[in-house]
Amino acid sequence: MAGQYYEGIGRRKTATARVRLHTGGTGTITVNDKPAGEYFGRQTDAENLAAPLKLAGVDTRFDVTVKVSGGGDTGQSDAAAMGVARALLETDPELKALLRKAGYLTRDARAKERKKPGLKRARKAPQYTKR
């Protein structure tokens, strides 16, 4: 896939995705050298990745390659969707309001809360015995 491309990086939980939109494409989406539908176990994760392209109406104008690492399937899918949205901004800055309203440019800051000493998990305390 030589030629011009636009790049964007997305993150979610512990997942990081590096996305490239290659101009003059046919709409194929590959994630870590596999088709998106094959890479993600759930169809919704693959659809979520393509959602910013469909929203902007350019889902057949670009070929998308994604290199993603860390996290689970949904985290990787959300990170890739954010990367796609950021790369789309490079192609056309006028899409910013549309993508922002749909929530694709907002980093989801929720992450796993750390375990505290004396507790079993982040907030779960051992059972209390009165006597």
Backbone atoms as SQL, in Angstrom:
CREATE TABLE atoms (id INTEGER PRIMARY KEY, chain TEXT, resi INTEGER, resn TEXT, atom TEXT, x REAL, y REAL, z REAL);
INSERT INTO atoms VALUES
  (1, 'A', 1, 'MET', 'N', 0.828, -1.192, 0.000),
  (2, 'A', 1, 'MET', 'CA', 0.000, 0.000, 0.000),
  (3, 'A', 1, 'MET', 'C', 0.866, 1.248, 0.000),
  (4, 'A', 2, 'ALA', 'N', 1.492, 1.517, -1.102),
  (5, 'A', 2, 'ALA', 'CA', 2.306, 2.713, -1.224),
  (6, 'A', 2, 'ALA', 'C', 1.404, 3.893, -1.542),
  (7, 'A', 3, 'GLY', 'N', 1.937, 5.082, -1.394),
  (8, 'A', 3, 'GLY', 'CA', 1.155, 6.275, -1.705),
  (9, 'A', 3, 'GLY', 'C', 0.890, 7.102, -0.471),
  (10, 'A', 4, 'GLN', 'N', 0.021, 8.089, -0.644),
  (11, 'A', 4, 'GLN', 'CA', -0.253, 9.020, 0.442),
  (12, 'A', 4, 'GLN', 'C', -1.191, 8.400, 1.472),
  (13, 'A', 5, 'TYR', 'N', -0.934, 8.727, 2.740),
  (14, 'A', 5, 'TYR', 'CA', -1.818, 8.263, 3.802),
  (15, 'A', 5, 'TYR', 'C', -1.904, 9.319, 4.896),
  (16, 'A', 6, 'TYR', 'N', -2.946, 9.212, 5.703),
  (17, 'A', 6, 'TYR', 'CA', -3.157, 10.087, 6.852),
  (18, 'A', 6, 'TYR', 'C', -3.097, 9.218, 8.097),
  (19, 'A', 7, 'GLU', 'N', -2.456, 9.743, 9.148),
  (20, 'A', 7, 'GLU', 'CA', -2.204, 8.933, 10.331),
  (21, 'A', 7, 'GLU', 'C', -2.904, 9.502, 11.560),
  (22, 'A', 8, 'GLY', 'N', -3.335, 8.608, 12.437),
  (23, 'A', 8, 'GLY', 'CA', -3.947, 9.008, 13.698),
  (24, 'A', 8, 'GLY', 'C', -3.671, 7.964, 14.760),
  (25, 'A', 9, 'ILE', 'N', -3.555, 8.414, 16.015),
  (26, 'A', 9, 'ILE', 'CA', -3.303, 7.503, 17.131),
  (27, 'A', 9, 'ILE', 'C', -4.465, 7.598, 18.102),
  (28, 'A', 10, 'GLY', 'N', -4.951, 6.439, 18.547),
  (29, 'A', 10, 'GLY', 'CA', -6.047, 6.402, 19.512),
  (30, 'A', 10, 'GLY', 'C', -5.683, 5.522, 20.688),
  (31, 'A', 11, 'ARG', 'N', -6.209, 5.858, 21.867),
  (32, 'A', 11, 'ARG', 'CA', -5.952, 5.066, 23.072),
  (33, 'A', 11, 'ARG', 'C', -7.244, 4.845, 23.844),
  (34, 'A', 12, 'ARG', 'N', -7.325, 3.694, 24.518),
  (35, 'A', 12, 'ARG', 'CA', -8.471, 3.371, 25.373),
  (36, 'A', 12, 'ARG', 'C', -8.006, 2.324, 26.368),
  (37, 'A', 13, 'LYS', 'N', -8.215, 2.569, 27.678),
  (38, 'A', 13, 'LYS', 'CA', -7.712, 1.694, 28.741),
  (39, 'A', 13, 'LYS', 'C', -6.216, 1.471, 28.519),
  (40, 'A', 14, 'THR', 'N', -5.779, 0.236, 28.257),
  (41, 'A', 14, 'THR', 'CA', -4.346, -0.001, 28.029),
  (42, 'A', 14, 'THR', 'C', -4.043, -0.268, 26.557),
  (43, 'A', 15, 'ALA', 'N', -5.022, -0.073, 25.687),
  (44, 'A', 15, 'ALA', 'CA', -4.840, -0.332, 24.253),
  (45, 'A', 15, 'ALA', 'C', -4.382, 0.933, 23.525),
  (46, 'A', 16, 'THR', 'N', -3.478, 0.753, 22.579),
  (47, 'A', 16, 'THR', 'CA', -3.010, 1.845, 21.727),
  (48, 'A', 16, 'THR', 'C', -3.100, 1.400, 20.274),
  (49, 'A', 17, 'ALA', 'N', -3.682, 2.262, 19.438),
  (50, 'A', 17, 'ALA', 'CA', -3.851, 1.927, 18.020),
  (51, 'A', 17, 'ALA', 'C', -3.221, 3.003, 17.148),
  (52, 'A', 18, 'ARG', 'N', -2.397, 2.565, 16.185),
  (53, 'A', 18, 'ARG', 'CA', -1.836, 3.462, 15.179),
  (54, 'A', 18, 'ARG', 'C', -2.574, 3.187, 13.877),
  (55, 'A', 19, 'VAL', 'N', -3.263, 4.204, 13.369),
  (56, 'A', 19, 'VAL', 'CA', -4.158, 4.037, 12.221),
  (57, 'A', 19, 'VAL', 'C', -3.634, 4.825, 11.028),
  (58, 'A', 20, 'ARG', 'N', -3.710, 4.212, 9.850),
  (59, 'A', 20, 'ARG', 'CA', -3.371, 4.909, 8.606),
  (60, 'A', 20, 'ARG', 'C', -4.530, 4.780, 7.633),
  (61, 'A', 21, 'LEU', 'N', -4.940, 5.919, 7.078),
  (62, 'A', 21, 'LEU', 'CA', -5.958, 5.944, 6.029),
  (63, 'A', 21, 'LEU', 'C', -5.232, 6.159, 4.708),
  (64, 'A', 22, 'HIS', 'N', -5.239, 5.149, 3.848),
  (65, 'A', 22, 'HIS', 'CA', -4.556, 5.226, 2.556),
  (66, 'A', 22, 'HIS', 'C', -5.527, 5.748, 1.505),
  (67, 'A', 23, 'THR', 'N', -5.122, 6.807, 0.805),
  (68, 'A', 23, 'THR', 'CA', -5.995, 7.418, -0.205),
  (69, 'A', 23, 'THR', 'C', -6.143, 6.504, -1.411),
  (70, 'A', 24, 'GLY', 'N', -7.251, 6.685, -2.125),
  (71, 'A', 24, 'GLY', 'CA', -7.503, 5.903, -3.331),
  (72, 'A', 24, 'GLY', 'C', -7.801, 4.450, -3.055),
  (73, 'A', 25, 'GLY', 'N', -8.364, 4.176, -1.886),
  (74, 'A', 25, 'GLY', 'CA', -8.655, 2.792, -1.519),
  (75, 'A', 25, 'GLY', 'C', -10.059, 2.365, -1.891),
  (76, 'A', 26, 'THR', 'N', -10.397, 1.175, -1.423),
  (77, 'A', 26, 'THR', 'CA', -11.712, 0.604, -1.728),
  (78, 'A', 26, 'THR', 'C', -12.544, 0.363, -0.477),
  (79, 'A', 27, 'GLY', 'N', -12.007, 0.675, 0.693),
  (80, 'A', 27, 'GLY', 'CA', -12.760, 0.497, 1.928),
  (81, 'A', 27, 'GLY', 'C', -12.369, -0.730, 2.725),
  (82, 'A', 28, 'THR', 'N', -11.244, -1.377, 2.382),
  (83, 'A', 28, 'THR', 'CA', -10.819, -2.540, 3.160),
  (84, 'A', 28, 'THR', 'C', -10.180, -2.085, 4.469),
  (85, 'A', 29, 'ILE', 'N', -10.469, -2.818, 5.535),
  (86, 'A', 29, 'ILE', 'CA', -9.933, -2.487, 6.856),
  (87, 'A', 29, 'ILE', 'C', -9.146, -3.688, 7.356),
  (88, 'A', 30, 'THR', 'N', -7.843, -3.481, 7.620),
  (89, 'A', 30, 'THR', 'CA', -7.014, -4.555, 8.164),
  (90, 'A', 30, 'THR', 'C', -6.487, -4.138, 9.527),
  (91, 'A', 31, 'VAL', 'N', -6.539, -5.078, 10.463),
  (92, 'A', 31, 'VAL', 'CA', -6.055, -4.849, 11.824),
  (93, 'A', 31, 'VAL', 'C', -4.956, -5.871, 12.090),
  (94, 'A', 32, 'ASN', 'N', -3.755, -5.404, 12.375),
  (95, 'A', 32, 'ASN', 'CA', -2.595, -6.280, 12.588),
  (96, 'A', 32, 'ASN', 'C', -2.484, -7.334, 11.469),
  (97, 'A', 33, 'ASP', 'N', -2.582, -6.887, 10.234),
  (98, 'A', 33, 'ASP', 'CA', -2.441, -7.708, 9.021),
  (99, 'A', 33, 'ASP', 'C', -3.536, -8.764, 8.836),
  (100, 'A', 34, 'LYS', 'N', -4.678, -8.592, 9.504),
  (101, 'A', 34, 'LYS', 'CA', -5.837, -9.471, 9.302),
  (102, 'A', 34, 'LYS', 'C', -7.047, -8.601, 8.992),
  (103, 'A', 35, 'PRO', 'N', -8.028, -9.119, 8.256),
  (104, 'A', 35, 'PRO', 'CA', -9.268, -8.347, 8.056),
  (105, 'A', 35, 'PRO', 'C', -9.933, -8.068, 9.404),
  (106, 'A', 36, 'ALA', 'N', -10.557, -6.903, 9.551),
  (107, 'A', 36, 'ALA', 'CA', -11.130, -6.489, 10.836),
  (108, 'A', 36, 'ALA', 'C', -12.133, -7.505, 11.368),
  (109, 'A', 37, 'GLY', 'N', -12.981, -8.050, 10.505),
  (110, 'A', 37, 'GLY', 'CA', -13.976, -9.029, 10.937),
  (111, 'A', 37, 'GLY', 'C', -13.351, -10.299, 11.483),
  (112, 'A', 38, 'GLU', 'N', -12.186, -10.654, 10.939),
  (113, 'A', 38, 'GLU', 'CA', -11.481, -11.857, 11.390),
  (114, 'A', 38, 'GLU', 'C', -10.709, -11.585, 12.682),
  (115, 'A', 39, 'TYR', 'N', -10.127, -10.389, 12.806),
  (116, 'A', 39, 'TYR', 'CA', -9.304, -10.061, 13.974),
  (117, 'A', 39, 'TYR', 'C', -10.153, -9.947, 15.237),
  (118, 'A', 40, 'PHE', 'N', -11.273, -9.219, 15.139),
  (119, 'A', 40, 'PHE', 'CA', -12.137, -9.036, 16.301),
  (120, 'A', 40, 'PHE', 'C', -13.124, -10.191, 16.390),
  (121, 'A', 41, 'GLY', 'N', -13.295, -10.743, 17.570),
  (122, 'A', 41, 'GLY', 'CA', -14.217, -11.857, 17.761),
  (123, 'A', 41, 'GLY', 'C', -15.662, -11.459, 17.540),
  (124, 'A', 42, 'ARG', 'N', -16.037, -10.271, 18.006),
  (125, 'A', 42, 'ARG', 'CA', -17.419, -9.798, 17.877),
  (126, 'A', 42, 'ARG', 'C', -17.560, -8.890, 16.667),
  (127, 'A', 43, 'GLN', 'N', -18.670, -9.030, 15.982),
  (128, 'A', 43, 'GLN', 'CA', -18.955, -8.191, 14.812),
  (129, 'A', 43, 'GLN', 'C', -19.092, -6.724, 15.220),
  (130, 'A', 44, 'THR', 'N', -19.627, -6.476, 16.432),
  (131, 'A', 44, 'THR', 'CA', -19.835, -5.092, 16.882),
  (132, 'A', 44, 'THR', 'C', -18.512, -4.338, 17.016),
  (133, 'A', 45, 'ASP', 'N', -17.440, -5.052, 17.403),
  (134, 'A', 45, 'ASP', 'CA', -16.130, -4.401, 17.515),
  (135, 'A', 45, 'ASP', 'C', -15.619, -3.966, 16.143),
  (136, 'A', 46, 'ALA', 'N', -15.818, -4.802, 15.136),
  (137, 'A', 46, 'ALA', 'CA', -15.395, -4.457, 13.770),
  (138, 'A', 46, 'ALA', 'C', -16.233, -3.301, 13.226),
  (139, 'A', 47, 'GLU', 'N', -17.536, -3.305, 13.526),
  (140, 'A', 47, 'GLU', 'CA', -18.418, -2.219, 13.074),
  (141, 'A', 47, 'GLU', 'C', -18.072, -0.908, 13.771),
  (142, 'A', 48, 'ASN', 'N', -17.716, -0.997, 15.056),
  (143, 'A', 48, 'ASN', 'CA', -17.345, 0.186, 15.836),
  (144, 'A', 48, 'ASN', 'C', -16.112, 0.859, 15.240),
  (145, 'A', 49, 'LEU', 'N', -15.191, 0.059, 14.747),
  (146, 'A', 49, 'LEU', 'CA', -13.965, 0.579, 14.134),
  (147, 'A', 49, 'LEU', 'C', -14.271, 1.374, 12.864),
  (148, 'A', 50, 'ALA', 'N', -15.256, 0.928, 12.089),
  (149, 'A', 50, 'ALA', 'CA', -15.607, 1.586, 10.824),
  (150, 'A', 50, 'ALA', 'C', -16.613, 2.720, 10.999),
  (151, 'A', 51, 'ALA', 'N', -17.179, 2.870, 12.188),
  (152, 'A', 51, 'ALA', 'CA', -18.248, 3.850, 12.417),
  (153, 'A', 51, 'ALA', 'C', -17.867, 5.297, 12.076),
  (154, 'A', 52, 'PRO', 'N', -16.666, 5.796, 12.458),
  (155, 'A', 52, 'PRO', 'CA', -16.327, 7.180, 12.089),
  (156, 'A', 52, 'PRO', 'C', -16.287, 7.391, 10.576),
  (157, 'A', 53, 'LEU', 'N', -15.847, 6.381, 9.832),
  (158, 'A', 53, 'LEU', 'CA', -15.803, 6.481, 8.367),
  (159, 'A', 53, 'LEU', 'C', -17.211, 6.571, 7.790),
  (160, 'A', 54, 'LYS', 'N', -18.118, 5.743, 8.317),
  (161, 'A', 54, 'LYS', 'CA', -19.505, 5.755, 7.836),
  (162, 'A', 54, 'LYS', 'C', -20.176, 7.081, 8.171),
  (163, 'A', 55, 'LEU', 'N', -19.902, 7.590, 9.384),
  (164, 'A', 55, 'LEU', 'CA', -20.480, 8.861, 9.823),
  (165, 'A', 55, 'LEU', 'C', -20.059, 9.998, 8.893),
  (166, 'A', 56, 'ALA', 'N', -18.786, 9.991, 8.489),
  (167, 'A', 56, 'ALA', 'CA', -18.267, 11.031, 7.595),
  (168, 'A', 56, 'ALA', 'C', -18.639, 10.765, 6.136),
  (169, 'A', 57, 'GLY', 'N', -19.152, 9.564, 5.848),
  (170, 'A', 57, 'GLY', 'CA', -19.557, 9.223, 4.484),
  (171, 'A', 57, 'GLY', 'C', -18.406, 8.924, 3.547),
  (172, 'A', 58, 'VAL', 'N', -17.283, 8.466, 4.099),
  (173, 'A', 58, 'VAL', 'CA', -16.106, 8.182, 3.268),
  (174, 'A', 58, 'VAL', 'C', -15.639, 6.735, 3.439),
  (175, 'A', 59, 'ASP', 'N', -16.552, 5.835, 3.793),
  (176, 'A', 59, 'ASP', 'CA', -16.159, 4.457, 4.105),
  (177, 'A', 59, 'ASP', 'C', -15.591, 3.684, 2.919),
  (178, 'A', 60, 'THR', 'N', -15.798, 4.161, 1.687),
  (179, 'A', 60, 'THR', 'CA', -15.222, 3.462, 0.527),
  (180, 'A', 60, 'THR', 'C', -14.089, 4.250, -0.131),
  (181, 'A', 61, 'ARG', 'N', -13.732, 5.399, 0.441),
  (182, 'A', 61, 'ARG', 'CA', -12.686, 6.235, -0.162),
  (183, 'A', 61, 'ARG', 'C', -11.279, 5.869, 0.300),
  (184, 'A', 62, 'PHE', 'N', -11.174, 5.210, 1.450),
  (185, 'A', 62, 'PHE', 'CA', -9.865, 4.920, 2.042),
  (186, 'A', 62, 'PHE', 'C', -9.716, 3.432, 2.343),
  (187, 'A', 63, 'ASP', 'N', -8.476, 2.956, 2.264),
  (188, 'A', 63, 'ASP', 'CA', -8.120, 1.663, 2.838),
  (189, 'A', 63, 'ASP', 'C', -7.526, 1.962, 4.206),
  (190, 'A', 64, 'VAL', 'N', -7.926, 1.205, 5.210),
  (191, 'A', 64, 'VAL', 'CA', -7.496, 1.473, 6.582),
  (192, 'A', 64, 'VAL', 'C', -6.585, 0.351, 7.055),
  (193, 'A', 65, 'THR', 'N', -5.401, 0.723, 7.569),
  (194, 'A', 65, 'THR', 'CA', -4.534, -0.256, 8.228),
  (195, 'A', 65, 'THR', 'C', -4.353, 0.179, 9.672),
  (196, 'A', 66, 'VAL', 'N', -4.483, -0.779, 10.581),
  (197, 'A', 66, 'VAL', 'CA', -4.404, -0.497, 12.013),
  (198, 'A', 66, 'VAL', 'C', -3.363, -1.414, 12.630),
  (199, 'A', 67, 'LYS', 'N', -2.471, -0.838, 13.428),
  (200, 'A', 67, 'LYS', 'CA', -1.549, -1.616, 14.252),
  (201, 'A', 67, 'LYS', 'C', -1.955, -1.329, 15.693),
  (202, 'A', 68, 'VAL', 'N', -2.436, -2.362, 16.377),
  (203, 'A', 68, 'VAL', 'CA', -2.967, -2.151, 17.718),
  (204, 'A', 68, 'VAL', 'C', -2.304, -3.113, 18.693),
  (205, 'A', 69, 'SER', 'N', -2.064, -2.629, 19.925),
  (206, 'A', 69, 'SER', 'CA', -1.443, -3.477, 20.944),
  (207, 'A', 69, 'SER', 'C', -2.022, -3.128, 22.305),
  (208, 'A', 70, 'GLY', 'N', -1.956, -4.088, 23.220),
  (209, 'A', 70, 'GLY', 'CA', -2.437, -3.891, 24.582),
  (210, 'A', 70, 'GLY', 'C', -3.945, -3.993, 24.696),
  (211, 'A', 71, 'GLY', 'N', -4.417, -4.235, 25.914),
  (212, 'A', 71, 'GLY', 'CA', -5.852, -4.249, 26.176),
  (213, 'A', 71, 'GLY', 'C', -6.577, -5.446, 25.603),
  (214, 'A', 72, 'GLY', 'N', -7.903, -5.386, 25.659),
  (215, 'A', 72, 'GLY', 'CA', -8.754, -6.451, 25.132),
  (216, 'A', 72, 'GLY', 'C', -9.396, -6.022, 23.828),
  (217, 'A', 73, 'ASP', 'N', -10.315, -6.850, 23.337),
  (218, 'A', 73, 'ASP', 'CA', -10.937, -6.596, 22.034),
  (219, 'A', 73, 'ASP', 'C', -11.672, -5.262, 21.968),
  (220, 'A', 74, 'THR', 'N', -12.540, -5.000, 22.952),
  (221, 'A', 74, 'THR', 'CA', -13.344, -3.775, 22.913),
  (222, 'A', 74, 'THR', 'C', -12.472, -2.537, 23.103),
  (223, 'A', 75, 'GLY', 'N', -11.496, -2.610, 24.001),
  (224, 'A', 75, 'GLY', 'CA', -10.576, -1.495, 24.194),
  (225, 'A', 75, 'GLY', 'C', -9.791, -1.201, 22.931),
  (226, 'A', 76, 'GLN', 'N', -9.343, -2.260, 22.254),
  (227, 'A', 76, 'GLN', 'CA', -8.603, -2.089, 21.006),
  (228, 'A', 76, 'GLN', 'C', -9.495, -1.491, 19.922),
  (229, 'A', 77, 'SER', 'N', -10.746, -1.956, 19.871),
  (230, 'A', 77, 'SER', 'CA', -11.692, -1.441, 18.877),
  (231, 'A', 77, 'SER', 'C', -11.965, 0.046, 19.100),
  (232, 'A', 78, 'ASP', 'N', -12.179, 0.432, 20.357),
  (233, 'A', 78, 'ASP', 'CA', -12.440, 1.840, 20.674),
  (234, 'A', 78, 'ASP', 'C', -11.213, 2.708, 20.397),
  (235, 'A', 79, 'ALA', 'N', -10.021, 2.180, 20.706),
  (236, 'A', 79, 'ALA', 'CA', -8.784, 2.916, 20.426),
  (237, 'A', 79, 'ALA', 'C', -8.614, 3.120, 18.920),
  (238, 'A', 80, 'ALA', 'N', -8.917, 2.079, 18.151),
  (239, 'A', 80, 'ALA', 'CA', -8.801, 2.169, 16.693),
  (240, 'A', 80, 'ALA', 'C', -9.812, 3.156, 16.121),
  (241, 'A', 81, 'ALA', 'N', -11.034, 3.166, 16.674),
  (242, 'A', 81, 'ALA', 'CA', -12.060, 4.105, 16.205),
  (243, 'A', 81, 'ALA', 'C', -11.612, 5.544, 16.438),
  (244, 'A', 82, 'MET', 'N', -10.984, 5.789, 17.590),
  (245, 'A', 82, 'MET', 'CA', -10.481, 7.134, 17.872),
  (246, 'A', 82, 'MET', 'C', -9.343, 7.492, 16.916),
  (247, 'A', 83, 'GLY', 'N', -8.474, 6.531, 16.626),
  (248, 'A', 83, 'GLY', 'CA', -7.391, 6.760, 15.669),
  (249, 'A', 83, 'GLY', 'C', -7.917, 7.073, 14.280),
  (250, 'A', 84, 'VAL', 'N', -8.963, 6.362, 13.863),
  (251, 'A', 84, 'VAL', 'CA', -9.594, 6.616, 12.562),
  (252, 'A', 84, 'VAL', 'C', -10.163, 8.032, 12.532),
  (253, 'A', 85, 'ALA', 'N', -10.833, 8.430, 13.618),
  (254, 'A', 85, 'ALA', 'CA', -11.431, 9.768, 13.689),
  (255, 'A', 85, 'ALA', 'C', -10.355, 10.851, 13.611),
  (256, 'A', 86, 'ARG', 'N', -9.240, 10.644, 14.315),
  (257, 'A', 86, 'ARG', 'CA', -8.154, 11.634, 14.284),
  (258, 'A', 86, 'ARG', 'C', -7.498, 11.703, 12.903),
  (259, 'A', 87, 'ALA', 'N', -7.389, 10.565, 12.236),
  (260, 'A', 87, 'ALA', 'CA', -6.832, 10.557, 10.880),
  (261, 'A', 87, 'ALA', 'C', -7.788, 11.247, 9.907),
  (262, 'A', 88, 'LEU', 'N', -9.099, 11.054, 10.107),
  (263, 'A', 88, 'LEU', 'CA', -10.097, 11.728, 9.264),
  (264, 'A', 88, 'LEU', 'C', -9.999, 13.242, 9.402),
  (265, 'A', 89, 'LEU', 'N', -9.676, 13.708, 10.618),
  (266, 'A', 89, 'LEU', 'CA', -9.512, 15.150, 10.835),
  (267, 'A', 89, 'LEU', 'C', -8.388, 15.712, 9.975),
  (268, 'A', 90, 'GLU', 'N', -7.333, 14.921, 9.785),
  (269, 'A', 90, 'GLU', 'CA', -6.227, 15.372, 8.929),
  (270, 'A', 90, 'GLU', 'C', -6.694, 15.522, 7.484),
  (271, 'A', 91, 'THR', 'N', -7.605, 14.649, 7.046),
  (272, 'A', 91, 'THR', 'CA', -8.090, 14.730, 5.671),
  (273, 'A', 91, 'THR', 'C', -9.002, 15.930, 5.476),
  (274, 'A', 92, 'ASP', 'N', -9.863, 16.209, 6.476),
  (275, 'A', 92, 'ASP', 'CA', -10.831, 17.301, 6.357),
  (276, 'A', 92, 'ASP', 'C', -11.142, 17.875, 7.737),
  (277, 'A', 93, 'PRO', 'N', -10.524, 19.013, 8.108),
  (278, 'A', 93, 'PRO', 'CA', -10.751, 19.610, 9.429),
  (279, 'A', 93, 'PRO', 'C', -12.206, 20.017, 9.689),
  (280, 'A', 94, 'GLU', 'N', -13.020, 20.132, 8.642),
  (281, 'A', 94, 'GLU', 'CA', -14.422, 20.517, 8.833),
  (282, 'A', 94, 'GLU', 'C', -15.254, 19.398, 9.460),
  (283, 'A', 95, 'LEU', 'N', -14.699, 18.198, 9.528),
  (284, 'A', 95, 'LEU', 'CA', -15.410, 17.068, 10.146),
  (285, 'A', 95, 'LEU', 'C', -15.345, 17.106, 11.674),
  (286, 'A', 96, 'LYS', 'N', -14.567, 18.048, 12.225),
  (287, 'A', 96, 'LYS', 'CA', -14.329, 18.070, 13.670),
  (288, 'A', 96, 'LYS', 'C', -15.618, 18.143, 14.482),
  (289, 'A', 97, 'ALA', 'N', -16.529, 19.046, 14.117),
  (290, 'A', 97, 'ALA', 'CA', -17.776, 19.206, 14.874),
  (291, 'A', 97, 'ALA', 'C', -18.608, 17.926, 14.825),
  (292, 'A', 98, 'LEU', 'N', -18.687, 17.305, 13.665),
  (293, 'A', 98, 'LEU', 'CA', -19.466, 16.073, 13.493),
  (294, 'A', 98, 'LEU', 'C', -18.892, 14.934, 14.345),
  (295, 'A', 99, 'LEU', 'N', -17.570, 14.746, 14.274),
  (296, 'A', 99, 'LEU', 'CA', -16.921, 13.667, 15.022),
  (297, 'A', 99, 'LEU', 'C', -16.934, 13.933, 16.523),
  (298, 'A', 100, 'ARG', 'N', -16.780, 15.194, 16.917),
  (299, 'A', 100, 'ARG', 'CA', -16.806, 15.546, 18.340),
  (300, 'A', 100, 'ARG', 'C', -18.191, 15.270, 18.926),
  (301, 'A', 101, 'LYS', 'N', -19.245, 15.651, 18.184),
  (302, 'A', 101, 'LYS', 'CA', -20.622, 15.450, 18.649),
  (303, 'A', 101, 'LYS', 'C', -20.934, 13.961, 18.820),
  (304, 'A', 102, 'ALA', 'N', -20.395, 13.135, 17.935),
  (305, 'A', 102, 'ALA', 'CA', -20.617, 11.687, 18.017),
  (306, 'A', 102, 'ALA', 'C', -19.736, 11.032, 19.087),
  (307, 'A', 103, 'GLY', 'N', -18.758, 11.780, 19.631),
  (308, 'A', 103, 'GLY', 'CA', -17.929, 11.278, 20.723),
  (309, 'A', 103, 'GLY', 'C', -16.675, 10.531, 20.300),
  (310, 'A', 104, 'TYR', 'N', -16.297, 10.624, 19.031),
  (311, 'A', 104, 'TYR', 'CA', -15.133, 9.873, 18.561),
  (312, 'A', 104, 'TYR', 'C', -13.802, 10.573, 18.847),
  (313, 'A', 105, 'LEU', 'N', -13.838, 11.843, 19.218),
  (314, 'A', 105, 'LEU', 'CA', -12.589, 12.569, 19.477),
  (315, 'A', 105, 'LEU', 'C', -12.303, 12.709, 20.967),
  (316, 'A', 106, 'THR', 'N', -13.212, 12.225, 21.806),
  (317, 'A', 106, 'THR', 'CA', -13.046, 12.350, 23.250),
  (318, 'A', 106, 'THR', 'C', -12.384, 11.095, 23.802),
  (319, 'A', 107, 'ARG', 'N', -11.258, 11.269, 24.480),
  (320, 'A', 107, 'ARG', 'CA', -10.542, 10.142, 25.089),
  (321, 'A', 107, 'ARG', 'C', -11.325, 9.669, 26.298),
  (322, 'A', 108, 'ASP', 'N', -11.683, 8.387, 26.329),
  (323, 'A', 108, 'ASP', 'CA', -12.397, 7.804, 27.460),
  (324, 'A', 108, 'ASP', 'C', -11.366, 7.514, 28.544),
  (325, 'A', 109, 'ALA', 'N', -11.387, 8.315, 29.613),
  (326, 'A', 109, 'ALA', 'CA', -10.334, 8.246, 30.625),
  (327, 'A', 109, 'ALA', 'C', -10.554, 7.140, 31.656),
  (328, 'A', 110, 'ARG', 'N', -11.667, 6.419, 31.555),
  (329, 'A', 110, 'ARG', 'CA', -11.921, 5.363, 32.543),
  (330, 'A', 110, 'ARG', 'C', -10.882, 4.257, 32.408),
  (331, 'A', 111, 'ALA', 'N', -10.327, 3.858, 33.541),
  (332, 'A', 111, 'ALA', 'CA', -9.334, 2.785, 33.549),
  (333, 'A', 111, 'ALA', 'C', -9.528, 1.969, 34.824),
  (334, 'A', 112, 'LYS', 'N', -8.906, 0.817, 34.886),
  (335, 'A', 112, 'LYS', 'CA', -9.031, -0.060, 36.046),
  (336, 'A', 112, 'LYS', 'C', -8.458, 0.632, 37.278),
  (337, 'A', 113, 'GLU', 'N', -9.231, 0.598, 38.362),
  (338, 'A', 113, 'GLU', 'CA', -8.797, 1.215, 39.615),
  (339, 'A', 113, 'GLU', 'C', -7.816, 0.275, 40.312),
  (340, 'A', 114, 'ARG', 'N', -6.800, 0.836, 40.931),
  (341, 'A', 114, 'ARG', 'CA', -5.773, -0.005, 41.545),
  (342, 'A', 114, 'ARG', 'C', -6.275, -0.684, 42.815),
  (343, 'A', 115, 'LYS', 'N', -5.667, -1.829, 43.136),
  (344, 'A', 115, 'LYS', 'CA', -5.997, -2.560, 44.351),
  (345, 'A', 115, 'LYS', 'C', -5.346, -1.855, 45.537),
  (346, 'A', 116, 'LYS', 'N', -6.120, -1.725, 46.638),
  (347, 'A', 116, 'LYS', 'CA', -5.592, -1.076, 47.833),
  (348, 'A', 116, 'LYS', 'C', -5.174, -2.124, 48.865),
  (349, 'A', 117, 'PRO', 'N', -4.164, -1.810, 49.686),
  (350, 'A', 117, 'PRO', 'CA', -3.742, -2.761, 50.717),
  (351, 'A', 117, 'PRO', 'C', -4.856, -2.972, 51.749),
  (352, 'A', 118, 'GLY', 'N', -4.997, -4.209, 52.204),
  (353, 'A', 118, 'GLY', 'CA', -6.031, -4.536, 53.181),
  (354, 'A', 118, 'GLY', 'C', -7.366, -4.881, 52.551),
  (355, 'A', 119, 'LEU', 'N', -7.490, -4.664, 51.237),
  (356, 'A', 119, 'LEU', 'CA', -8.724, -5.001, 50.533),
  (357, 'A', 119, 'LEU', 'C', -8.439, -6.135, 49.550),
  (358, 'A', 120, 'LYS', 'N', -9.514, -6.843, 49.152),
  (359, 'A', 120, 'LYS', 'CA', -9.343, -7.952, 48.209),
  (360, 'A', 120, 'LYS', 'C', -9.174, -7.447, 46.782),
  (361, 'A', 121, 'ARG', 'N', -9.937, -6.396, 46.444),
  (362, 'A', 121, 'ARG', 'CA', -9.829, -5.741, 45.137),
  (363, 'A', 121, 'ARG', 'C', -9.794, -4.238, 45.397),
  (364, 'A', 122, 'ALA', 'N', -10.068, -3.448, 44.391),
  (365, 'A', 122, 'ALA', 'CA', -9.996, -1.994, 44.534),
  (366, 'A', 122, 'ALA', 'C', -10.886, -1.489, 45.673),
  (367, 'A', 123, 'ARG', 'N', -12.114, -2.031, 45.772),
  (368, 'A', 123, 'ARG', 'CA', -13.040, -1.566, 46.809),
  (369, 'A', 123, 'ARG', 'C', -13.644, -2.677, 47.648),
  (370, 'A', 124, 'LYS', 'N', -13.464, -3.935, 47.248),
  (371, 'A', 124, 'LYS', 'CA', -14.070, -5.050, 47.978),
  (372, 'A', 124, 'LYS', 'C', -13.268, -5.347, 49.243),
  (373, 'A', 125, 'ALA', 'N', -13.934, -5.219, 50.381),
  (374, 'A', 125, 'ALA', 'CA', -13.279, -5.463, 51.665),
  (375, 'A', 125, 'ALA', 'C', -13.530, -6.906, 52.098),
  (376, 'A', 126, 'PRO', 'N', -12.623, -7.471, 52.916),
  (377, 'A', 126, 'PRO', 'CA', -12.898, -8.806, 53.442),
  (378, 'A', 126, 'PRO', 'C', -14.136, -8.765, 54.348),
  (379, 'A', 127, 'GLN', 'N', -14.804, -9.895, 54.488),
  (380, 'A', 127, 'GLN', 'CA', -16.044, -9.942, 55.269),
  (381, 'A', 127, 'GLN', 'C', -15.779, -9.531, 56.709),
  (382, 'A', 128, 'TYR', 'N', -16.674, -8.690, 57.233),
  (383, 'A', 128, 'TYR', 'CA', -16.542, -8.173, 58.592),
  (384, 'A', 128, 'TYR', 'C', -17.194, -9.145, 59.572),
  (385, 'A', 129, 'THR', 'N', -16.473, -9.515, 60.634),
  (386, 'A', 129, 'THR', 'CA', -17.014, -10.394, 61.672),
  (387, 'A', 129, 'THR', 'C', -17.132, -9.604, 62.962),
  (388, 'A', 130, 'LYS', 'N', -18.343, -9.528, 63.488),
  (389, 'A', 130, 'LYS', 'CA', -18.579, -8.719, 64.683),
  (390, 'A', 130, 'LYS', 'C', -18.014, -9.410, 65.931),
  (391, 'A', 131, 'ARG', 'N', -18.194, -10.732, 66.038),
  (392, 'A', 131, 'ARG', 'CA', -17.699, -11.451, 67.233),
  (393, 'A', 131, 'ARG', 'C', -16.737, -12.560, 66.852);
